[in-house]
Each structure stands twice: as structure tokens, then as C-alpha cells.
Amino acid sequence: MIRAVTFDLWNTLISYKDYASLRIAYLTALLGKQKLSSEREVIRQAYTSVQDHWRLNPLTEHRFVPAKDRVEMILDKLGVKVGQDATLAIVRYFEEVLLENPPTLREGAKLTLESLYGKYPIGLISDSGLTPGRVLRRVLKLRGILKFFRFSIFSDEVGYNKPNPIIFEQAVKLLGVQPKEIIHVGDLPETDIAGAKGMGMLTVWVNRDEEVPLDKSFCPDYQIGQLPEVLALLGRLVFSPKAE
């Protein structure tokens, strides 16, 4: 029987938005004012290489890399040195820029959470990237959905990104139920589905684009095309003899 539900955040509950261009523009302007490297394309390449290194390198065990470390690596690649105050200003901007134009909810997200609230304990398991949990919670509160979660776990606070089991272990501990009694809903097979299945949780892939998993280990237990479909799915599982 399903006793708890966890959700991914980006592109599951809120729409993905790319803030890279704003971060690059800010860094370009700041370095220009200090008469340091200000070639936008060079800065863009340094920014992208640092992001891709941690996203694609399997040797990191999916460790989370804080914004301050990433900013320092970008500056090092550019061969420039700025003072501590300037470094911290860059870090703060990188972390909080999305508040200038916060991401919106995916269609049906609030309806789904409202319908589940009170029936199941609901948790949030999200990777943070350059935007930490303290900022993302402000977005969730702004969009009116923070109140639905018993807890929100972000990779910057745990120290690891999905699919590392540590982030899922924390969710299981906070819910106080067996992994097989939790169903995790997410949009990325290689992080959400692989990580949750590795923990023994049931999985639902929000497959809006009708894609095909590239690896059998990423195959979910269930697929839905739109988020509210999870409500009917949970109804079937609750009354299914197999789910008992």
C-alpha cells in the first residue's frame, strides 16, 4: 500500500527556466567595471565548462558543488582575481537571480498537491544547482505550494544530487515508512527514476513528451503524461490487491 508520496521539483512541479544568460551578463559587467576580462563569449565558455564538468563527471558520485566553489572555478578558468566582497556578490547574484522572474507552476501542479494533501504525507526531493534550497523555498511559498510539503530536501543541504542514495535515504527517514510504501514522481529517468528505484521506492515518470528511456535501469514502474494523472493512479494502487 502507498503511504507517502514524494515529488521532484524542476519540470515536475515548476517549469524549468535557464538563467545562465543573466548570470553571464552580470559577471561580464562586473569584470568589465574592474577592467578585467570582459569578453562575454569567453566568460560563457568558462561558465558552461564548469557546469558541464559537474553534471557529466561520474567520478564525483553526484556530489553537490556549492555556488561559491563554482564561481571560484569560473574565475580561475578566466585567470582573473577579484576581492572577497566581489566574489560573494557574484555568488549571491548567481543564487538569487531567479527571484527576478521566478519559475511558474507546471499545469496541474497545485491541483495535484491540494488533492493529495491530508491523504498522504508529501515530500519534495530536489536538486539545487546554482539556486539553493533557501531560495527555492521562497519560490514555492510565492507560488502557494510550500505548505503542502511535510519536508523539502535540496541537494545543496544534503551534499549530494540525485540519483545518489543519500538524498533518498533522508526522505525515507523523514517519512518514517518503508521505501516500498513510497511512490516518487519525477520527470528525469536518470536521476528521479534511477535514484528512487535504487532505494526500493515505486516510481512514476512524468513523461510529457512520450520519450523512451535510454537505459532499462531507468524504466519507471508507471508513466503519466500530465501531473494530475497521478491522482487516478494512486486510486488504482490503493484498491489493487497487488498493492496490498
LINKA-V781748 format. One record per residue. PSI is psi in radians with two decimals (NA if undefined). Layout:
psi={PSI	PSI}
This chain:
psi={2.44	2.18	-0.14	2.72	2.36	2.63	2.54	2.91	-1.18	2.19	0.03	-0.95	-0.60	2.67	2.43	2.36	2.46	2.03	0.21	-0.74	-0.63	-0.71	-0.75	-0.71	-0.71	-0.82	-0.68	-0.79	-0.73	-0.79	-0.57	-0.71	-0.56	0.18	0.64	-2.97	2.20	0.33	1.96	-0.72	-0.67	-0.74	-0.71	-0.74	-0.71	-0.76	-0.85	-0.70	-0.65	-0.76	-0.80	-0.58	-0.82	-0.40	-0.62	-0.23	1.89	-0.29	-0.22	-0.10	0.47	0.54	2.47	2.38	2.02	2.75	-0.66	-0.75	-0.71	-0.72	-0.77	-0.63	-0.67	-0.82	-0.66	-0.73	-0.59	-0.25	0.56	2.69	2.30	2.86	2.96	-0.71	-0.73	-0.70	-0.80	-0.56	-0.71	-0.80	-0.83	-0.72	-0.79	-0.71	-0.59	0.03	-0.54	-0.28	-0.32	-0.53	1.35	2.59	2.65	2.87	2.52	2.68	2.25	-0.02	-0.86	-0.70	-0.76	-0.82	-0.71	-0.70	-0.57	-0.45	2.24	-0.38	-0.62	2.55	2.36	2.32	2.77	2.26	1.91	2.44	2.62	-0.66	-2.37	-0.15	1.95	2.94	-0.64	-0.56	-0.72	-0.58	-0.57	-0.66	-0.75	-0.67	-0.74	-0.70	0.00	0.42	-0.11	-0.62	-0.32	-0.27	2.31	-0.61	2.78	2.12	2.21	2.51	-0.51	-0.44	-0.42	-0.61	-0.06	2.58	2.82	2.51	0.29	2.34	-0.36	-0.71	-0.58	-0.60	-0.69	-0.69	-0.77	-0.75	-0.74	-0.54	-0.47	0.47	3.02	2.56	-0.67	-0.20	0.10	2.42	2.24	2.34	2.15	2.97	-0.15	1.96	-0.72	-0.24	-1.03	-0.92	-0.84	-0.77	-0.79	-0.73	-0.65	-0.44	-0.14	0.22	2.72	2.70	2.54	2.14	2.10	1.65	1.29	-0.52	0.15	0.86	3.01	2.24	2.41	-0.28	2.38	-0.49	-0.25	0.04	2.21	2.92	-0.59	2.71	2.51	2.71	-0.54	2.58	-0.77	-0.30	-0.32	-0.42	-0.83	-0.67	-0.81	-0.62	-0.70	-0.69	-0.68	-0.67	0.12	2.27	-0.59	-0.65	-0.41	NA}
